[in-house]
Amino acid sequence: MTRTPEKTETGERAPGASPGAAVTVDLPRLLARQRDSFLREGPPDLQGRRDRLDRLRAALLHRADDVVSAVTEDYGCRSRHEILLSDVWFPASHMKYSGKRLRRWMRPERRKVDAAFFPGRAWLEPQPKGVVGIISPWNYPVSLALVPLVAALAAGNRVLLKPSEITPASAELLRDLLASVFPEEEVAVVTGGPEVGHGVASLPLDHLLFTGSTGVGREVARLAAGNLVPVTLELGGKSPAILHPSFPLDTAVRRIVAGKLMNSGQTCVAPDYLLVEQDSIPRVVEALGQRFRESVPRPHEDPDYASIVNDRHADRIRALIADAAERGARIVPLCQDASHGTEGPRTLLPTLVLDVPEGARILEEEIFGPVLPVLGYRTLDEAIERVRGAPRPLALYYFDHDRDRVRHVLERTWSGGAGVNDVVYHAAMNDLSFGGIGESGMGSYHGIEGFQTFSHRRPVFRRGRFALTDHGGRPYGSAADRLIRFLLRSVR
């Protein structure tokens, strides 16, 4: 069984952990205020929803430099380019995309009426659920708060947002940004430690979305179940990349390294380990080493190479490497000046881990850092069986131009999402849903799926002036007999 580290992307302890301080915000009062406002004003119309998204997008773009400053302050070192792409452009693109498609998403969906109920009409009518809770993570602290917020607002809900305390500057920026756009009864941001996350997860919300580790996700689901709150869990896990020997090696290595180095591997859909045909391992390792060194020749001097978010997470990754080394794995640091002790307190060197024995923690726990185990396989089916034998991951990547083999891998594996001949970027598509399966999560969002996640698609049947069923009720008689004979013939 894969063990995900008991880290949480929302805090240092699970929401269910014993709180170390009292919750300073009156969460039940805040929820009651938002729910009263929602019930009093009713669902916002199309123009109202578009206006919310447009105002939020304008405010985010206006404060792009502030986003860069806040995230950089939280990390110590983080690429300005990556922050602008992931924490500004990405959520802004969701806002624009959703606003343009809202009219179609909000339309009732016609459904067929069975012959027995003619003449009548049936349809599904999307309506907002009410007040949605969002507990967001630290690895993309602005984006992974705003993207689900966009979906919840598009569906017409009020939102209670709890950002991670691990990135306090980003949390304060979110509070200030959203307060400048929305009154508290529409969108409220609550900050604080794990005790606040515990409080939010324990509220009788109308829906709760949590992004974090699998272990903490279980506790969030348990807390929400006490109030029968439906949950969307976006968790983690060990996302494999499988490289077929026929695929151009330079292309595969360039894409894998780019995905792994994004935010120094602190990405929930980053490739967690690489499966390579056994005889190809030496040349793959050489190509990986060359590409890593070209991309980050001196990590401690590179302003675009992200630090690990805090000491605890850096120590956790070092412990995974140390455990593998103690068990006989070969550790290969990948930068030109690694031998000179240049690794800073939270600047971890890109590292390959080879010849990893079974039972090593690095094969069981999500890495969430710039470390890539390389494992061998003899046949493609052996690689598939290794993936199938582990908990279902959030993402799976396969590099191959042969359509039959691609189809074989996709049909024989299960994962939250998949990328063919690429990594990570499936999660950046506006029109592709994003979510996990099994231990990597439940439910999804992005695009129309996000709108549907935060909507109740209420089924409605409108009966006509006259109907066959008017003649088939009590007291039963010949008319009911004729109706039943007609209905039975219709299903033969």
Secondary structure per residue as TSV (DSSP state, phi and psi in degrees):
chain	resnum	aa	ss	phi	psi
A	1	M	-	360.0	138.3
A	2	T	-	-77.8	134.4
A	3	R	-	-107.9	121.7
A	4	T	-	-86.8	141.4
A	5	P	-	-60.6	145.7
A	6	E	S	-79.0	40.7
A	7	K	-	-79.3	162.6
A	8	T	B	-136.5	134.5
A	9	E	T	-70.7	-2.0
A	10	T	T	-111.6	-3.7
A	11	G	B	173.9	179.7
A	12	E	S	-79.8	-23.2
A	13	R	S	-128.5	163.2
A	14	A	-	-65.6	152.1
A	15	P	T	-55.3	-26.3
A	16	G	T	-85.7	-1.7
A	17	A	S	-69.6	158.9
A	18	S	-	-62.4	122.8
A	19	P	-	-66.3	141.6
A	20	G	S	-93.1	-8.6
A	21	A	S	-153.8	159.8
A	22	A	-	-72.1	147.5
A	23	V	-	-70.9	124.7
A	24	T	-	-88.0	-14.4
A	25	V	S	-105.7	141.3
A	26	D	-	-82.4	88.1
A	27	L	H	-63.9	-44.8
A	28	P	H	-58.9	-39.0
A	29	R	H	-64.8	-42.1
A	30	L	H	-64.4	-42.9
A	31	L	H	-61.6	-44.0
A	32	A	H	-62.4	-37.9
A	33	R	H	-65.0	-43.9
A	34	Q	H	-67.0	-41.5
A	35	R	H	-67.7	-40.0
A	36	D	H	-61.5	-41.9
A	37	S	H	-64.7	-41.6
A	38	F	H	-62.9	-45.5
A	39	L	H	-68.6	-34.8
A	40	R	H	-71.4	-44.0
A	41	E	H	-89.5	-22.8
A	42	G	-	78.4	176.0
A	43	P	S	-62.9	135.8
A	44	P	-	-67.8	147.6
A	45	D	-	-80.5	-179.2
A	46	L	H	-56.3	-47.9
A	47	Q	H	-64.6	-38.5
A	48	G	H	-63.7	-39.4
A	49	R	H	-69.8	-42.9
A	50	R	H	-62.4	-39.2
A	51	D	H	-61.9	-41.8
A	52	R	H	-61.0	-45.5
A	53	L	H	-67.1	-39.7
A	54	D	H	-65.8	-43.3
A	55	R	H	-65.6	-39.0
A	56	L	H	-66.2	-41.5
A	57	R	H	-63.4	-43.7
A	58	A	H	-62.7	-41.4
A	59	A	H	-67.1	-40.4
A	60	L	H	-64.6	-46.9
A	61	L	H	-63.4	-37.3
A	62	H	H	-64.0	-31.1
A	63	R	T	-107.3	26.5
A	64	A	H	-56.3	-42.8
A	65	D	H	-65.2	-34.5
A	66	D	H	-66.9	-35.5
A	67	V	H	-62.7	-45.5
A	68	V	H	-59.2	-45.0
A	69	S	H	-64.4	-42.7
A	70	A	H	-66.6	-47.2
A	71	V	H	-65.6	-40.1
A	72	T	H	-63.4	-40.1
A	73	E	H	-61.0	-40.5
A	74	D	H	-68.0	-36.9
A	75	Y	H	-91.8	-26.4
A	76	G	S	91.6	-47.4
A	77	C	S	-146.1	125.0
A	78	R	-	-154.7	139.7
A	79	S	-	-64.3	126.1
A	80	R	H	-60.2	-39.1
A	81	H	H	-62.5	-44.8
A	82	E	H	-66.3	-38.8
A	83	I	H	-63.9	-45.2
A	84	L	I	-63.5	-37.2
A	85	L	I	-73.6	-49.0
A	86	S	I	-84.1	-37.2
A	87	D	I	-105.0	-3.8
A	88	V	I	-121.9	-63.6
A	89	W	I	-60.9	-45.0
A	90	F	H	-60.3	-54.0
A	91	P	H	-65.3	-34.8
A	92	A	H	-63.7	-37.1
A	93	S	H	-66.3	-35.0
A	94	H	H	-65.1	-40.1
A	95	M	H	-62.6	-45.8
A	96	K	H	-67.6	-44.5
A	97	Y	H	-60.6	-47.1
A	98	S	H	-66.7	-41.7
A	99	G	H	-60.0	-38.4
A	100	K	H	-69.0	-26.0
A	101	R	H	-106.9	1.3
A	102	L	H	-59.9	-39.8
A	103	R	H	-57.0	-45.4
A	104	R	H	-68.8	-40.9
A	105	W	H	-63.5	-34.3
A	106	M	H	-80.5	-12.7
A	107	R	S	-65.8	139.9
A	108	P	-	-61.9	145.6
A	109	E	E	-102.9	116.4
A	110	R	E	-66.2	141.7
A	111	R	E	-126.3	154.4
A	112	K	-	-73.1	148.7
A	113	V	-	-106.3	127.8
A	114	D	-	-62.5	153.5
A	115	A	G	-55.8	-33.6
A	116	A	G	-65.3	-18.4
A	117	F	G	-113.2	13.2
A	118	F	-	-65.9	151.9
A	119	P	S	-87.2	121.8
A	120	G	E	-149.8	175.8
A	121	R	E	-131.4	147.5
A	122	A	E	-137.0	144.3
A	123	W	E	-158.5	163.0
A	124	L	E	-104.5	127.8
A	125	E	E	-117.5	110.2
A	126	P	E	-71.5	131.4
A	127	Q	E	-135.7	147.7
A	128	P	E	-63.3	148.7
A	129	K	-	-75.5	-33.1
A	130	G	S	137.2	-103.4
A	131	V	E	-112.9	122.1
A	132	V	E	-106.6	135.0
A	133	G	E	-99.9	138.3
A	134	I	E	-128.4	122.1
A	135	I	E	-110.6	110.6
A	136	S	-	-106.8	160.8
A	137	P	-	-96.9	-178.2
A	138	W	S	-98.4	-17.4
A	139	N	S	-74.0	-35.2
A	140	Y	S	-128.4	79.0
A	141	P	T	-66.9	-25.4
A	142	V	T	-91.9	-48.3
A	143	S	H	-61.1	-46.9
A	144	L	H	-79.9	0.5
A	145	A	H	-94.9	-41.5
A	146	L	H	-80.1	-34.2
A	147	V	H	-63.9	-48.3
A	148	P	H	-66.2	-29.9
A	149	L	H	-61.0	-41.3
A	150	V	H	-58.5	-46.3
A	151	A	H	-62.9	-41.8
A	152	A	H	-66.2	-40.9
A	153	L	H	-69.2	-39.3
A	154	A	H	-59.7	-35.0
A	155	A	T	-79.8	-5.2
A	156	G	T	94.7	18.4
A	157	N	-	-93.4	167.3
A	158	R	E	-93.8	155.5
A	159	V	E	-136.1	135.9
A	160	L	E	-114.3	112.6
A	161	L	E	-109.8	128.5
A	162	K	E	-116.3	102.8
A	163	P	-	-77.8	167.4
A	164	S	-	-73.1	139.1
A	165	E	T	-79.2	-10.5
A	166	I	T	-67.5	-26.4
A	167	T	S	-118.2	74.6
A	168	P	H	-65.9	-35.1
A	169	A	H	-65.6	-40.0
A	170	S	H	-67.1	-38.0
A	171	A	H	-62.8	-42.5
A	172	E	H	-67.1	-37.8
A	173	L	H	-62.3	-42.5
A	174	L	H	-61.6	-42.9
A	175	R	H	-60.3	-45.6
A	176	D	H	-68.6	-43.2
A	177	L	H	-61.1	-49.5
A	178	L	H	-72.5	-31.1
A	179	A	H	-67.5	-25.9
A	180	S	T	-77.4	-14.2
A	181	V	T	-109.2	-37.2
A	182	F	S	-127.1	142.8
A	183	P	-	-69.1	159.4
A	184	E	T	-61.8	-28.9
A	185	E	T	-74.7	-9.8
A	186	E	T	-99.2	-52.7
A	187	V	E	-137.4	123.1
A	188	A	E	-123.3	136.9
A	189	V	E	-109.5	126.7
A	190	V	-	-116.3	128.6
A	191	T	-	-112.4	162.4
A	192	G	-	144.2	-174.1
A	193	G	S	-85.0	-164.5
A	194	P	H	-58.0	-28.0
A	195	E	H	-64.1	-29.6
A	196	V	H	-74.3	-39.6
A	197	G	H	-60.1	-41.3
A	198	H	H	-59.6	-43.3
A	199	G	H	-64.5	-42.7
A	200	V	H	-64.5	-44.2
A	201	A	H	-65.1	-20.9
A	202	S	T	-92.0	-4.6
A	203	L	S	-74.8	151.7
A	204	P	-	-80.6	65.7
A	205	L	-	-74.3	174.7
A	206	D	S	-94.1	-16.4
A	207	H	E	-168.1	149.9
A	208	L	E	-134.5	129.3
A	209	L	E	-114.0	127.2
A	210	F	E	-124.0	135.1
A	211	T	E	-118.8	122.9
A	212	G	S	175.2	-154.4
A	213	S	-	-82.5	163.0
A	214	T	H	-64.6	-42.7
A	215	G	H	-61.3	-44.0
A	216	V	H	-72.0	-33.5
A	217	G	H	-58.4	-37.8
A	218	R	H	-60.9	-42.7
A	219	E	H	-68.4	-39.0
A	220	V	H	-62.2	-43.6
A	221	A	H	-62.6	-38.2
A	222	R	H	-65.0	-43.3
A	223	L	H	-64.7	-43.3
A	224	A	H	-65.8	-34.3
A	225	A	H	-62.8	-26.4
A	226	G	T	-60.8	-26.5
A	227	N	T	-112.1	12.5
A	228	L	T	54.9	38.8
A	229	V	-	-85.2	124.6
A	230	P	-	-67.0	142.2
A	231	V	E	-124.5	148.1
A	232	T	E	-115.6	121.7
A	233	L	E	-113.8	117.6
A	234	E	E	-107.1	101.7
A	235	L	-	-109.5	-154.4
A	236	G	-	-126.2	-127.4
A	237	G	-	116.5	-176.9
A	238	K	-	-103.6	99.9
A	239	S	-	-84.7	115.5
A	240	P	E	-87.0	153.6
A	241	A	E	-120.3	128.5
A	242	I	E	-111.2	124.9
A	243	L	E	-109.7	117.9
A	244	H	-	-82.0	139.7
A	245	P	T	-63.5	-18.1
A	246	S	T	-78.8	-15.9
A	247	F	S	-76.8	140.7
A	248	P	-	-54.4	119.2
A	249	L	H	-65.1	-43.3
A	250	D	H	-59.7	-41.1
A	251	T	H	-65.5	-47.1
A	252	A	H	-60.7	-47.2
A	253	V	H	-63.1	-42.4
A	254	R	H	-59.1	-42.8
A	255	R	H	-73.9	-40.8
A	256	I	H	-64.7	-45.3
A	257	V	H	-64.3	-41.4
A	258	A	H	-60.6	-43.3
A	259	G	H	-68.7	-36.6
A	260	K	H	-72.9	-33.5
A	261	L	H	-81.2	-15.1
A	262	M	G	-58.1	120.1
A	263	N	G	55.0	33.1
A	264	S	G	51.9	39.6
A	265	G	G	82.1	0.2
A	266	Q	-	-86.5	58.4
A	267	T	-	-133.5	130.4
A	268	C	T	-65.0	-23.4
A	269	V	T	-106.4	14.0
A	270	A	S	-64.4	146.2
A	271	P	-	-61.0	124.2
A	272	D	-	-91.4	-30.2
A	273	Y	E	-153.5	157.7
A	274	L	E	-118.3	127.3
A	275	L	E	-102.0	122.8
A	276	V	E	-129.8	142.3
A	277	E	E	-57.0	133.7
A	278	Q	G	-51.0	-47.6
A	279	D	G	-69.9	-16.4
A	280	S	G	-91.0	-6.3
A	281	I	H	-56.4	-47.4
A	282	P	H	-57.5	-46.9
A	283	R	H	-72.8	-29.8
A	284	V	H	-67.5	-43.5
A	285	V	H	-62.6	-41.8
A	286	E	H	-62.0	-43.7
A	287	A	H	-66.4	-40.7
A	288	L	H	-62.0	-45.2
A	289	G	H	-60.3	-44.3
A	290	Q	H	-63.0	-43.0
A	291	R	H	-69.0	-41.4
A	292	F	H	-60.9	-44.1
A	293	R	H	-66.2	-36.7
A	294	E	H	-67.6	-37.3
A	295	S	H	-75.4	-39.7
A	296	V	-	-137.4	76.0
A	297	P	S	-66.7	-35.0
A	298	R	-	-136.0	84.9
A	299	P	G	-55.6	-38.4
A	300	H	G	-69.9	-15.0
A	301	E	G	-108.7	-0.4
A	302	D	-	-94.0	113.1
A	303	P	T	-69.6	-11.1
A	304	D	T	-100.2	4.3
A	305	Y	S	-102.8	112.3
A	306	A	-	-69.4	141.1
A	307	S	-	-72.3	158.7
A	308	I	-	-70.5	144.2
A	309	V	S	-61.8	-35.1
A	310	N	S	-155.4	173.1
A	311	D	H	-63.3	-37.9
A	312	R	H	-62.2	-42.7
A	313	H	H	-72.1	-35.6
A	314	A	H	-64.2	-43.2
A	315	D	H	-64.5	-36.5
A	316	R	H	-62.4	-43.3
A	317	I	H	-67.3	-41.5
A	318	R	H	-61.3	-36.6
A	319	A	H	-66.2	-35.8
A	320	L	H	-63.4	-43.2
A	321	I	H	-64.9	-43.7
A	322	A	H	-63.4	-41.1
A	323	D	H	-62.0	-42.7
A	324	A	H	-63.1	-42.4
A	325	A	H	-63.5	-42.0
A	326	E	H	-62.2	-28.0
A	327	R	T	-88.9	1.0
A	328	G	T	106.8	3.5
A	329	A	-	-70.5	156.0
A	330	R	E	-99.3	121.9
A	331	I	E	-99.9	125.7
A	332	V	E	-122.7	93.9
A	333	P	E	-65.5	142.2
A	334	L	-	-120.8	71.1
A	335	C	S	-156.1	153.9
A	336	Q	T	-65.9	-28.5
A	337	D	T	-111.3	27.5
A	338	A	G	-62.7	-30.3
A	339	S	G	-73.7	-7.9
A	340	H	G	-99.3	14.3
A	341	G	T	66.5	36.6
A	342	T	-	-85.6	-4.1
A	343	E	-	-67.7	121.8
A	344	G	-	-77.8	177.2
A	345	P	S	-59.5	-32.5
A	346	R	S	-130.9	18.1
A	347	T	-	-105.7	98.6
A	348	L	-	-89.5	135.6
A	349	L	-	-70.7	140.5
A	350	P	-	-56.4	132.7
A	351	T	E	-141.3	136.9
A	352	L	E	-100.1	146.0
A	353	V	E	-123.8	118.4
A	354	L	E	-115.7	159.9
A	355	D	S	53.1	47.3
A	356	V	-	-80.0	124.4
A	357	P	-	-78.1	152.2
A	358	E	T	-60.5	144.8
A	359	G	T	96.1	-13.7
A	360	A	-	-66.3	140.1
A	361	R	G	-60.6	-30.0
A	362	I	G	-67.5	-18.0
A	363	L	G	-91.9	-6.8
A	364	E	T	-115.1	-25.8
A	365	E	S	-110.2	145.4
A	366	E	-	-62.6	132.2
A	367	I	-	-80.4	-52.7
A	368	F	-	58.0	46.9
A	369	G	S	-166.8	179.7
A	370	P	S	-82.7	45.6
A	371	V	E	-123.1	130.4
A	372	L	E	-129.4	105.7
A	373	P	E	-69.3	138.8
A	374	V	E	-115.0	119.5
A	375	L	E	-117.3	149.4
A	376	G	E	-99.0	154.0
A	377	Y	E	-139.0	152.3
A	378	R	S	-91.5	-39.7
A	379	T	S	-130.0	159.0
A	380	L	H	-61.6	-39.1
A	381	D	H	-63.1	-31.1
A	382	E	H	-65.4	-41.6
A	383	A	H	-63.1	-42.6
A	384	I	H	-61.6	-43.2
A	385	E	H	-65.1	-33.5
A	386	R	H	-63.5	-42.8
A	387	V	H	-65.9	-42.9
A	388	R	H	-67.2	-25.9
A	389	G	T	-79.7	-7.2
A	390	A	S	-106.8	163.3
A	391	P	-	-55.2	147.1
A	392	R	-	-64.8	126.0
A	393	P	-	-84.0	167.7
A	394	L	S	-71.2	-30.7
A	395	A	E	-145.9	153.8
A	396	L	E	-136.9	138.7
A	397	Y	E	-125.2	136.5
A	398	Y	E	-135.9	131.2
A	399	F	E	-110.8	110.1
A	400	D	-	-173.3	139.8
A	401	H	S	-93.8	-6.4
A	402	D	-	-80.8	116.4
A	403	R	H	-65.3	-35.4
A	404	D	H	-66.7	-42.3
A	405	R	H	-68.8	-38.3
A	406	V	H	-59.0	-46.6
A	407	R	H	-62.6	-39.0
A	408	H	H	-61.6	-45.7
A	409	V	H	-64.6	-44.5
A	410	L	H	-65.3	-36.3
A	411	E	H	-76.6	-25.0
A	412	R	H	-100.3	0.6
A	413	T	-	-125.9	161.0
A	414	W	-	-128.8	136.1
A	415	S	-	-159.0	162.9
A	416	G	S	-60.1	-44.9
A	417	G	E	-144.6	173.7
A	418	A	E	-147.2	150.5
A	419	G	E	-127.6	134.1
A	420	V	E	-108.4	118.6
A	421	N	S	66.0	25.3
A	422	D	-	-164.9	167.5
A	423	V	S	-130.9	153.9
A	424	V	S	74.3	-43.4
A	425	Y	G	-71.8	-13.8
A	426	H	G	-60.0	-29.4
A	427	A	G	-76.8	-8.4
A	428	A	G	-98.3	2.2
A	429	M	-	-81.1	127.9
A	430	N	T	-64.4	-33.7
A	431	D	T	-101.4	9.4
A	432	L	S	-108.8	131.9
A	433	S	-	-66.4	156.0
A	434	F	E	-130.1	125.8
A	435	G	E	-179.5	172.4
A	436	G	-	-107.1	-176.7
A	437	I	-	-146.6	141.1
A	438	G	G	63.3	-130.0
A	439	E	G	-71.5	-10.2
A	440	S	G	-92.0	2.4
A	441	G	E	135.7	-178.0
A	442	M	E	-148.4	144.9
A	443	G	-	80.9	173.3
A	444	S	E	-154.1	165.2
A	445	Y	E	-149.1	-167.8
A	446	H	S	86.4	137.1
A	447	G	H	58.6	-147.4
A	448	I	H	-64.3	-31.0
A	449	E	H	-63.9	-34.3
A	450	G	H	-65.5	-43.8
A	451	F	H	-57.8	-43.9
A	452	Q	H	-71.3	-34.2
A	453	T	H	-59.3	-40.5
A	454	F	T	-97.5	14.0
A	455	S	E	-117.2	152.3
A	456	H	E	-102.2	117.9
A	457	R	E	-87.4	88.4
A	458	R	E	-75.2	123.1
A	459	P	E	-77.8	134.0
A	460	V	E	-127.8	133.5
A	461	F	E	-121.2	126.2
A	462	R	E	-112.9	118.2
A	463	R	E	-80.5	144.8
A	464	G	-	-75.8	175.5
A	465	R	S	-60.7	-37.5
A	466	F	S	-125.6	148.4
A	467	A	-	-152.3	148.8
A	468	L	G	-57.0	-37.8
A	469	T	G	-66.4	-14.5
A	470	D	G	-62.9	-23.5
A	471	H	G	-105.3	8.9
A	472	G	S	-117.2	10.9
A	473	G	S	-93.5	-171.5
A	474	R	S	-71.2	148.8
A	475	P	S	-73.6	134.1
A	476	Y	-	-66.4	141.2
A	477	G	-	-155.9	-151.8
A	478	S	H	-65.2	-33.8
A	479	A	H	-63.8	-40.8
A	480	A	H	-65.8	-38.0
A	481	D	H	-62.0	-44.8
A	482	R	H	-64.0	-40.7
A	483	L	H	-63.3	-42.9
A	484	I	H	-66.1	-40.8
A	485	R	H	-61.9	-39.7
A	486	F	H	-63.8	-45.0
A	487	L	H	-67.0	-39.2
A	488	L	H	-65.6	-39.2
A	489	R	H	-64.1	-32.4
A	490	S	H	-69.6	-17.6
A	491	V	T	-108.5	9.7
A	492	R	-	-85.5	360.0
